[in-house]
Every structure is written in C-alpha cells, then in structure tokens.
Amino acid sequence: TYNNRISRITQARCIDCHRREGAGPFRLDTYDDVAGRASMIKALLNDHLMPPWHAAPAPDGELSPWANDRSLPPNERADLIAWLSSERALGDNADA
C-alpha cells in the first residue's frame, strides 16, 4: 500500500526534488500526487529515466559509496511499478 511501502520509497528517492520549490516540475509528497501521475511515473521508471542517477552504480550486493545516491534498487523499482499498475491502495494511515 501507499502508506506501508510506497510513501517510504518516494520519501527516500523522489521528494528531495519533487517537493514544493524543489527541482522537480511537480510534487510527489502525497498519495494524490503520486497516484495522480501513475501512468507517467510508471513509464519513466520502466525506461529507467527516473530517478536520474548518472554516477556508476555500486557493484551487485554492495552499498553505494555516494551519500546522496538517489538511484532506485531493483526491488524498490518493482514495488513501485507493481503499485502503480494496481488499484493503488492507500492502506492504513497508522502505517504512514
């Protein structure tokens, strides 16, 4: 659900840019923001255009040496795409 998993991913990987007065062209800090742009976000994730990360990736199984790494690990990308492809359940607010 958004409150259980997706919000944590967007907080860690998206909101630094996609927030009010951020570098991203729109906000992604609420359920409505993310769910409302589901098809576009899904397309960008599938094409590996978002999140932008142009530094060399860490070797498989290793943590990134970059403190500001915003790349999206495969499991998080899969979770986001699955949620965006579904009915986009909000979940329990207590999990937020």
C-alpha positions as CSV (number, residue, x, y, z in Angstrom):
1,T,0.0,0.0,0.0
2,Y,1.0,3.6,-0.3
3,N,1.2,4.1,3.5
4,N,3.1,0.9,4.1
5,R,5.7,0.9,1.3
6,I,5.3,3.4,-1.5
7,S,5.5,6.5,0.7
8,R,8.8,5.3,2.1
9,I,10.3,4.8,-1.3
10,T,9.1,8.2,-2.6
11,Q,10.4,9.9,0.6
12,A,13.8,8.3,0.1
13,R,14.2,8.6,-3.6
14,C,11.9,11.3,-5.0
15,I,10.9,14.0,-2.6
16,D,14.2,15.8,-2.4
17,C,13.5,17.1,-5.9
18,H,9.7,16.6,-6.2
19,R,8.5,18.9,-3.5
20,R,7.4,22.5,-3.2
21,E,10.2,24.7,-4.6
22,G,12.2,21.6,-5.5
23,A,14.0,21.0,-8.8
24,G,11.3,18.5,-10.0
25,P,8.5,20.0,-12.1
26,F,5.7,18.7,-9.8
27,R,5.3,17.4,-6.3
28,L,5.3,13.8,-5.2
29,D,4.9,14.2,-1.5
30,T,1.3,13.0,-1.1
31,Y,-0.8,10.0,-2.1
32,D,-2.8,12.1,-4.5
33,D,0.4,13.5,-6.1
34,V,1.8,10.0,-6.8
35,A,-1.5,8.3,-7.7
36,G,-2.5,11.2,-10.0
37,R,0.7,10.8,-12.1
38,A,0.8,7.0,-12.0
39,S,1.0,6.3,-15.8
40,M,3.7,8.9,-16.3
41,I,5.8,7.7,-13.3
42,K,5.4,4.1,-14.4
43,A,6.6,4.9,-17.9
44,L,9.6,6.9,-16.6
45,L,10.5,4.0,-14.2
46,N,10.2,1.4,-16.9
47,D,12.5,3.5,-19.2
48,H,15.0,4.0,-16.2
49,L,14.7,7.8,-16.7
50,M,13.7,8.4,-13.1
51,P,15.2,8.8,-10.7
52,P,18.1,10.4,-12.5
53,W,21.4,9.0,-11.3
54,H,24.4,9.2,-13.6
55,A,27.2,8.0,-11.4
56,A,28.5,4.5,-11.7
57,P,26.3,2.0,-9.9
58,A,27.6,0.1,-6.9
59,P,28.6,-3.5,-7.7
60,D,25.9,-6.1,-7.1
61,G,25.3,-6.6,-3.4
62,E,27.3,-3.6,-2.3
63,L,26.1,-0.3,-0.8
64,S,26.7,2.8,-2.9
65,P,29.7,4.8,-1.9
66,W,27.7,8.0,-2.6
67,A,25.9,9.7,0.3
68,N,23.4,11.4,-2.0
69,D,22.7,8.3,-4.1
70,R,19.1,8.5,-5.3
71,S,19.2,5.5,-7.6
72,L,16.4,3.1,-7.3
73,P,17.3,-0.5,-6.3
74,P,15.5,-3.2,-8.4
75,N,13.2,-4.3,-5.6
76,E,12.0,-0.7,-5.0
77,R,11.5,-0.2,-8.7
78,A,9.5,-3.4,-8.9
79,D,7.4,-2.4,-5.9
80,L,6.6,1.0,-7.3
81,I,5.7,-0.4,-10.7
82,A,3.5,-3.1,-9.2
83,W,1.7,-0.5,-7.1
84,L,1.3,2.0,-10.0
85,S,-0.1,-0.9,-12.1
86,S,-2.6,-1.9,-9.5
87,E,-5.6,-0.1,-8.0
88,R,-3.1,2.0,-5.9
89,A,-4.3,1.1,-2.4
90,L,-3.8,3.8,0.2
91,G,-3.6,1.4,3.1
92,D,-3.9,2.2,6.8
93,N,-3.0,5.7,7.9
94,A,-1.4,4.2,11.0
95,D,1.3,2.7,8.7
96,A,2.3,6.1,7.3
